[in-house]
Amino acid sequence: MNQTTPPQFGKPRVLTGRRIVLLASVAAVGGALLLAGPGGYWASTLGTPPAHAADSSAAVQQPLPHPQGFADLVAKVKPAVISVRVKIPASADPAMAEQSDDGDQQQIPASPGSPLYKFFQQFGDQFGQQFNLPHGHETIVGEGSGFFISPDGYAVTNNHVVDHASSVQVTTDDGTIYTAKVVGTDPKTDLALIKVDGKNDFPHVQFASQGPKVGDWVVAVGNPFGLGGTVTAGIVSARGRDIGAGPYDDYIQIDAPINKGNSGGPAFDVDGNVIGVNTAIYSPSGGSVGIGFDIPANTARMVVAQLKKDGHVTRGWLGVQIQPVTPGIADSLGLKKAEGAMVDEPQSGSPAAKAGIKSGDVITAVNGTPVKDARDLARSIGMMAPDSAVKLDILRQGEQQAVSVTLAQMPNSEQVAGNDTEQNAEPRGVPHLGLQVAPAKDVSGAGSEGVVVTGVDPDGPAAEQGFQTGTVILDVGGKAVANAGDVRHALVEAKAQGKHDVLMRVKMGDTTRFVAMPLGKA
């Protein structure tokens, strides 16, 4: 499935002029420089005033009911939450700040291209500090949060908190410091599992069995700005957020204030179960503005179980290049809604190819669960184990079918199903599209199938859709084309059927895609 670059330690995400900031605190030996984290919530019921208020002095003397708070909940879960402190050799990821002797400037022992080097270059001025190239110090100190999930010392935190760590220490709520080891990490979900040995009675918490609903209360506990044991509260603001941090983004958005150092800490429901792992905030300034993101408990549970067993995560692999179903594609296929994932091309030798998945198939459900879009399909398959048997519902040439597939293990260097610029084309003799085409077999290097675009009217509809000279049109409306006449016939037929768009399968370079071409006037 398509993959994107996972979040890296300390690297912010920029979205439409603002940025997604990872929540780990980082400091150099001799001084502190913090990165980011969220949290905050309070419930109150003041009650109703006394029915008889004739005696104002008596009314004043009568105590008001206390607001309902989270003291009992916090007392229950707070002992399981830990502060995580790591040391990282500068040679591993030398993009962290060090404080000079006068304390006025920060130094970056960084190499160009390092994720945090870019961070300090872009955002260093927002911390009121000047960053220069390193001299002297070679140890980076970072701080984050975590929580025990078993009495024998297994704890969850973020991958970007412990990534490249040479040593890990955890501090419990009572101030006791323990040495921990990293059991395993998963950069794609930004999760890590660490272990403290020597005891079997650590306070611990459990993951929630069900996801929260929008509007549910949430309590965050962590180590913001190095202030361990901080509690904040709020509500679940949204679910299913994609912030561009990784290929399996499915974040819970909360408004409980979380800040720098909250990375890896838990967010609890009112029953004391972990509904998510704090990992990033959306912020124009680097501080909390009430928009934080949590890795859902169901994702964390699956990843942590694999990390505990194998030290790494293996994922299911279907082996298809996919793209979203746009409204135009939906119309051309006769779909009522623009939902599902369209197969551009099954990869050779992949489980999809072996199961008979074809170009043009629209995958609408996985094991009976509807597929909303291409990313939803990627998440669904990526969360499954290799060798899993999966039933896919597909739409093929207007007919619903069910296909059984046995997933393989995702290759280390998986091919990514891109969402590149769509390319479209149409033949000579159809002036309203603004294309000229020739049989591919007559054009050197174009192959033997389809027609090649030899000219594009810059003011025509095809140019608006991004068609370029050299694009190969393989089929139009589900029918293979070999010359301009075939293309013209397919367009006329689609128009006669009352369609506003016609689906074209096109090839550009090594990438094959489907494009919905609007049908204008002849």
C-alpha positions in Angstrom: 0.0 0.0 0.0 1.0 3.6 -0.3 3.3 4.8 2.4 4.5 8.2 3.4 7.4 9.3 5.5 6.8 8.6 9.2 7.2 11.4 11.8 10.8 11.8 13.0 12.1 12.8 16.4 11.5 16.5 17.0 10.5 17.3 13.4 7.4 19.6 13.1 4.7 19.1 10.5 3.6 22.2 8.6 0.0 22.4 7.5 -1.4 25.5 5.7 0.9 28.0 7.4 0.8 26.3 10.8 2.6 23.3 12.0 2.2 19.9 13.6 4.7 19.6 16.4 5.9 16.5 18.0 5.6 16.7 21.8 8.9 15.4 23.2 11.0 17.9 25.2 14.6 18.1 24.1 17.5 19.7 25.9 21.3 19.7 25.4 23.6 19.1 28.3 23.9 22.3 30.3 20.5 23.7 29.2 17.0 22.9 28.1 15.2 23.4 24.8 11.7 22.1 24.6 9.8 20.9 21.5 5.9 20.3 22.0 2.6 18.6 23.7 -1.4 19.2 24.7 -4.0 18.9 27.8 -7.0 20.4 29.7 -10.6 19.6 31.0 -13.0 20.4 33.8 -16.6 19.4 34.6 -18.8 21.2 37.0 -22.3 21.2 38.3 -23.0 24.2 40.5 -26.5 23.0 41.4 -29.7 25.0 41.7 -30.2 27.8 44.2 -32.2 27.2 47.4 -36.0 27.3 46.8 -36.5 29.8 49.7 -34.2 32.8 49.5 -36.1 35.3 51.6 -33.5 35.3 54.3 -30.5 36.6 52.3 -28.1 36.1 55.2 -29.1 32.5 55.6 -28.7 31.9 51.9 -25.1 33.3 52.0 -24.2 31.1 54.9 -25.5 27.9 53.2 -22.5 26.2 51.4 -22.7 25.7 47.7 -22.3 22.2 46.3 -18.8 21.3 45.2 -18.2 21.0 41.4 -17.6 17.5 40.2 -14.0 17.0 39.2 -11.5 14.3 38.3 -9.7 13.8 41.6 -10.7 10.2 42.0 -9.8 9.4 38.4 -6.5 11.1 38.7 -5.6 9.3 41.9 -6.4 6.0 40.2 -4.3 6.5 37.0 -1.6 9.0 37.8 0.8 6.4 39.5 1.0 4.5 36.2 2.2 7.5 34.2 6.0 8.1 33.9 8.4 10.7 32.8 10.9 9.4 30.2 14.4 10.9 29.9 16.8 9.8 27.2 20.3 10.4 26.2 21.2 10.4 22.5 24.6 10.5 20.9 24.9 13.6 18.7 26.4 11.4 16.0 23.1 9.4 15.9 20.9 12.5 15.1 22.9 15.5 15.9 20.3 18.1 15.5 19.6 19.1 19.0 20.4 22.3 20.8 23.2 22.9 23.3 23.4 25.8 25.6 26.6 27.9 25.5 28.5 28.9 28.6 26.8 32.3 28.8 23.4 30.8 28.4 22.3 33.2 25.8 22.8 31.2 22.6 22.0 27.6 21.6 24.3 25.5 19.5 23.2 22.8 17.1 25.6 19.9 16.7 23.8 19.1 13.5 24.5 17.8 10.0 22.5 19.3 7.1 19.6 17.1 6.2 18.9 16.0 9.8 15.2 16.4 10.7 15.9 18.5 13.8 18.5 20.6 12.0 15.7 21.7 9.6 13.5 22.3 12.6 15.9 24.7 14.3 16.7 26.4 11.0 13.1 27.2 10.5 11.7 27.8 13.9 14.7 28.6 16.2 13.8 32.3 16.3 10.5 31.5 17.8 12.3 30.4 21.0 14.2 33.6 21.1 17.5 31.9 20.5 20.2 31.9 17.9 21.4 28.5 16.6 24.9 27.8 15.2 26.9 24.8 14.2 28.2 22.7 17.1 31.3 22.7 19.1 32.1 20.7 22.1 29.0 18.9 23.4 28.1 15.5 22.0 25.2 14.3 24.1 21.6 15.2 23.6 19.1 14.9 26.4 15.4 14.5 25.6 12.3 14.2 27.8 8.9 12.8 27.1 6.1 10.8 28.8 4.9 7.2 29.0 2.7 4.8 31.0 3.0 1.3 32.3 0.7 -1.2 30.7 1.6 -4.3 32.9 2.9 -4.9 36.4 6.2 -6.3 35.2 7.4 -3.0 33.8 6.3 -2.8 30.1 5.6 0.9 29.2 4.4 2.7 26.1 5.8 5.9 24.8 6.5 7.6 21.4 9.1 6.4 18.9 10.3 9.9 18.5 11.0 10.1 22.2 13.4 7.1 22.3 14.6 7.0 18.7 18.4 6.6 18.7 18.6 6.7 22.5 21.8 5.3 24.1 20.1 5.2 27.5 16.6 5.6 28.9 15.5 6.5 32.4 12.0 6.7 33.7 10.8 8.5 36.7 7.6 7.3 38.4 5.0 9.5 40.2 6.7 8.9 43.6 10.0 10.2 42.2 11.8 6.9 41.9 14.1 6.6 38.9 14.6 3.4 37.0 16.7 2.4 34.0 14.7 1.1 31.1 15.5 -0.6 27.8 13.9 -0.1 24.4 12.0 -3.3 23.4 10.9 -2.2 20.0 9.8 0.8 18.0 7.4 1.4 15.1 8.2 4.7 13.2 5.1 4.4 11.0 2.8 4.9 14.0 5.3 6.7 16.2 5.0 4.1 19.0 7.6 2.5 21.1 7.6 -0.1 23.9 10.1 0.1 26.7 10.8 -2.2 29.7 11.8 -1.6 33.3 13.2 -4.8 34.9 13.4 -5.8 38.6 9.8 -5.4 39.8 6.5 -7.1 39.3 4.1 -4.7 41.0 4.2 -1.5 39.0 0.9 0.5 38.8 -0.5 0.1 35.3 -3.4 1.0 33.1 -5.3 -0.6 30.3 -6.3 0.4 26.8 -9.9 1.1 26.2 -11.8 -1.7 24.5 -13.9 0.8 22.4 -13.0 4.1 20.8 -14.4 7.3 22.2 -17.2 9.4 20.8 -16.8 13.0 19.8 -17.7 15.0 22.9 -16.5 12.5 25.5 -14.4 13.7 28.3 -10.7 13.1 28.2 -8.0 13.5 30.8 -4.3 13.8 29.8 -1.4 13.1 32.2 2.2 13.7 31.4 5.5 15.5 31.6 5.0 18.9 29.9 8.1 21.2 29.9 9.7 18.6 32.3 7.0 19.2 34.9 6.2 15.6 35.7 2.8 14.5 36.8 0.8 17.2 35.2 -3.0 16.6 34.6 -5.2 18.4 32.1 -8.6 17.8 30.7 -11.0 18.4 27.8 -13.1 16.6 25.3 -12.7 14.5 22.2 -13.0 17.1 19.4 -12.9 14.8 16.4 -11.8 11.4 15.1 -10.1 10.0 12.1 -7.8 12.9 11.6 -5.1 12.7 8.9 -2.3 15.1 9.7 0.2 13.8 7.1 2.5 12.3 9.7 2.4 8.8 8.4 0.7 6.3 6.1 -1.7 5.1 8.8 -2.9 8.4 10.2 -6.1 8.0 12.1 -5.7 10.4 15.0 -8.1 11.3 17.8 -8.3 15.1 18.1 -8.6 16.4 21.7 -8.7 19.8 23.2 -7.2 18.8 26.5 -4.0 21.0 26.7 -0.9 19.1 26.0 2.5 20.6 25.5 6.2 20.0 25.0 7.1 16.8 26.9 3.6 15.3 26.8 4.8 13.0 23.9 4.0 9.4 24.7 1.7 10.1 27.6 -1.8 8.7 27.9 -5.2 10.3 27.4 -7.8 8.6 29.6 -11.6 8.3 29.5 -13.7 8.8 32.7 -13.3 5.1 33.5 -9.5 5.4 33.6 -8.9 3.5 30.4 -6.4 4.8 27.8 -8.2 6.0 24.7 -5.0 7.4 23.0 -1.3 8.2 23.2 -0.5 11.9 23.0 1.8 12.5 20.0 1.4 15.9 18.3 -0.2 19.3 18.4 -1.4 21.7 15.8 0.1 25.1 16.7 1.2 28.4 15.1 3.5 29.1 18.1 4.8 25.8 19.4 2.5 25.8 22.4 -0.9 24.3 23.0 -3.9 26.0 21.3 -6.3 23.3 22.2 -5.7 21.1 19.2 -3.9 17.9 20.0 -3.7 14.5 18.4 -3.6 11.0 19.9 -2.8 7.7 18.4 -6.0 5.6 19.0 -5.9 2.8 21.6 -6.8 0.1 19.1 -3.8 1.0 16.9 -1.5 1.2 20.0 -2.8 -2.2 21.3 -2.0 -3.9 18.0 1.4 -2.3 17.6 2.5 -2.9 21.2 1.5 -6.6 21.1 3.8 -7.1 18.1 6.6 -5.1 19.6 6.4 -7.2 22.8 6.4 -10.4 20.8 8.9 -9.7 18.0 10.5 -6.3 18.7 9.1 -4.9 15.4 5.9 -4.7 13.5 5.0 -6.7 10.4 2.1 -5.6 8.3 -0.2 -7.1 5.7 0.4 -6.4 2.1 -2.1 -6.4 -0.7 0.1 -5.1 -3.5 -2.0 -2.6 -5.5 -1.5 0.9 -6.7 -4.6 2.8 -5.7 -6.2 6.2 -6.0 -9.3 7.9 -4.5 -12.6 7.7 -6.3 -13.4 11.3 -7.3 -16.9 12.5 -8.0 -16.0 12.4 -11.7 -14.8 8.8 -11.5 -17.9 7.9 -9.5 -20.1 9.4 -12.1 -18.3 7.6 -14.9 -18.8 4.3 -13.1 -22.4 4.9 -12.1 -21.6 5.1 -8.4 -23.9 7.1 -6.2 -21.1 8.2 -3.9 -17.5 9.0 -4.4 -16.3 6.3 -2.0 -13.9 3.3 -2.2 -10.4 2.9 -3.6 -9.8 2.4 -7.3 -7.1 0.0 -8.4 -4.7 1.6 -10.8 -2.7 -1.5 -11.2 -2.0 -4.7 -9.2 1.7 -5.2 -8.6 3.2 -8.2 -10.3 3.3 -11.3 -8.1 1.4 -9.5 -5.4 -1.5 -11.1 -3.4 -3.9 -8.9 -5.3 -2.6 -10.1 -8.7 -2.8 -13.7 -7.6 -6.4 -13.2 -6.4 -7.4 -11.7 -9.8 -7.8 -8.1 -8.8 -7.7 -6.0 -12.0 -7.0 -2.4 -13.1 -10.2 -0.5 -12.8 -11.7 -2.5 -9.9 -13.0 -0.3 -7.1 -12.5 -1.9 -3.7 -15.6 -0.9 -1.6 -15.3 -3.0 1.5 -12.8 -5.1 3.5 -14.3 -8.0 5.5 -17.7 -6.3 5.2 -16.4 -2.9 6.5 -17.0 -0.1 3.9 -13.9 1.5 2.5 -14.2 5.3 2.5 -11.2 6.2 0.4 -7.7 5.0 -0.7 -6.1 5.9 2.6 -8.8 4.1 4.5 -8.0 0.9 2.5 -4.3 1.4 3.2 -4.9 1.7 7.0 -7.2 -1.4 7.0 -4.8 -3.6 5.2 -1.7 -2.2 7.1 -3.2 -3.0 10.4 -3.7 -6.7 9.5 -1.1 -9.4 10.0 0.6 -11.2 7.1 -1.1 -14.4 6.0 -4.5 -13.0 7.0 -7.4 -14.1 4.8 -9.4 -11.1 3.7 -12.6 -10.8 1.7 -12.7 -7.8 -0.6 -15.9 -6.4 -2.0 -15.2 -4.9 -5.4 -17.1 -3.2 -8.2 -16.0 -4.4 -11.6 -17.6 -3.0 -14.7 -20.7 -2.1 -12.8 -21.1 -5.4 -11.1 -20.5 -6.2 -7.4 -18.2 -9.1 -6.7 -16.4 -10.7 -3.7 -12.8 -11.7 -3.9 -10.8 -13.6 -1.3 -7.2 -12.6 -0.8 -4.4 -14.0 1.5 -2.2 -11.1 2.5 1.6 -11.3 2.3 4.1 -9.5 4.4 4.8 -6.0 3.4 8.2 -5.7 1.7 10.8 -3.6 3.4 10.9 -1.3 0.3 7.2 -1.2 -0.6 6.1 0.4 -3.7 3.9 3.4 -2.9 0.6 4.0 -4.5 1.0 7.6 -5.4 -1.6 10.3 -5.9 0.3 12.1 -8.5 -1.2 14.6 -10.9 -3.8 13.0 -13.0 -3.1 12.8 -16.8 -5.8 12.5 -19.4 -6.0 12.3 -23.2 -8.3 12.1 -26.2 -8.0 11.5 -30.0 -7.9 13.6 -33.0 -11.4 14.1 -34.4 -12.8 15.1 -31.0 -12.0 18.8 -30.9 -13.9 19.5 -27.6 -11.2 17.6 -25.7 -8.3 19.3 -27.5 -6.2 16.2 -28.1 -4.4 14.6 -31.0 -3.5 11.0 -30.8 -1.7 8.3 -32.8 -1.6 4.5 -32.4 1.1 3.6 -29.8 2.6 1.0 -32.1 3.4 3.8 -34.6 5.2 5.9 -32.1 8.8 4.8 -31.2 9.1 3.8 -27.5 5.4 4.0 -26.8 4.8 0.3 -26.7 2.2 -1.7 -28.6 -1.0 -0.9 -26.6 -3.3 2.1 -26.7 -2.9 5.5 -28.3 -0.3 8.2 -27.7 -1.1 11.8 -27.2 0.8 13.7 -29.8 -0.7 17.1 -29.3 -2.6 19.1 -26.6 -4.6 22.3 -27.1 -3.4 24.5 -24.2 -6.9 26.0 -23.9 -8.8 22.7 -24.2 -10.4 20.6 -21.5 -7.7 17.9 -21.7 -5.0 20.5 -20.9 -7.1 21.5 -17.8 -7.0 17.9 -16.7 -3.2 17.8 -17.0 -2.7 15.8 -20.3 0.7 16.0 -21.7 2.3 14.9 -25.0 3.5 11.3 -24.6 0.7 10.2 -22.3 -0.6 6.8 -23.5 -4.4 6.2 -23.3 -4.9 2.4 -22.8 -8.7 2.3 -22.6 -11.7 4.6 -22.5 -14.9 3.7 -20.7 -13.6 0.3 -19.9 -12.8 -0.6 -23.5 -9.3 -0.9 -25.0 -8.4 1.6 -27.7 -5.9 1.2 -30.5 -6.6 4.2 -32.6 -8.4 7.5 -32.7 -11.6 5.9 -34.0 -11.8 3.6 -31.0 -11.5 6.6 -28.7 -14.1 8.6 -30.6 -16.5 5.7 -30.5 -16.1 5.2 -26.7 -16.7 8.9 -26.1 -19.8 9.0 -28.2 -21.2 5.9 -26.4 -20.5 7.4 -23.0 -22.3 10.6 -24.0 -25.3 8.6 -25.3 -25.5 6.9 -21.9 -26.0 10.3 -20.3 -22.6 10.3 -18.5 -20.9 13.6 -17.7 -17.5 12.0 -17.4 -15.7 9.1 -19.0 -13.1 7.0 -17.3 -9.8 6.7 -19.1 -6.9 4.5 -18.1 -3.7 6.2 -19.0 0.0 5.6 -18.6 2.7 8.1 -18.1 6.2 6.8 -17.6 5.9 3.7 -15.4 2.7 4.8 -13.7 -0.8 3.7 -14.8 -3.8 5.7 -13.5 -7.5 6.2 -14.1 -8.7 9.7 -14.9 -12.3 11.0 -15.2 -12.4 13.2 -18.3 -15.4 15.6 -18.4 -17.5 15.3 -21.5 -18.1 18.7 -23.1 -20.1 19.6 -26.1 -19.2 17.9 -29.4 
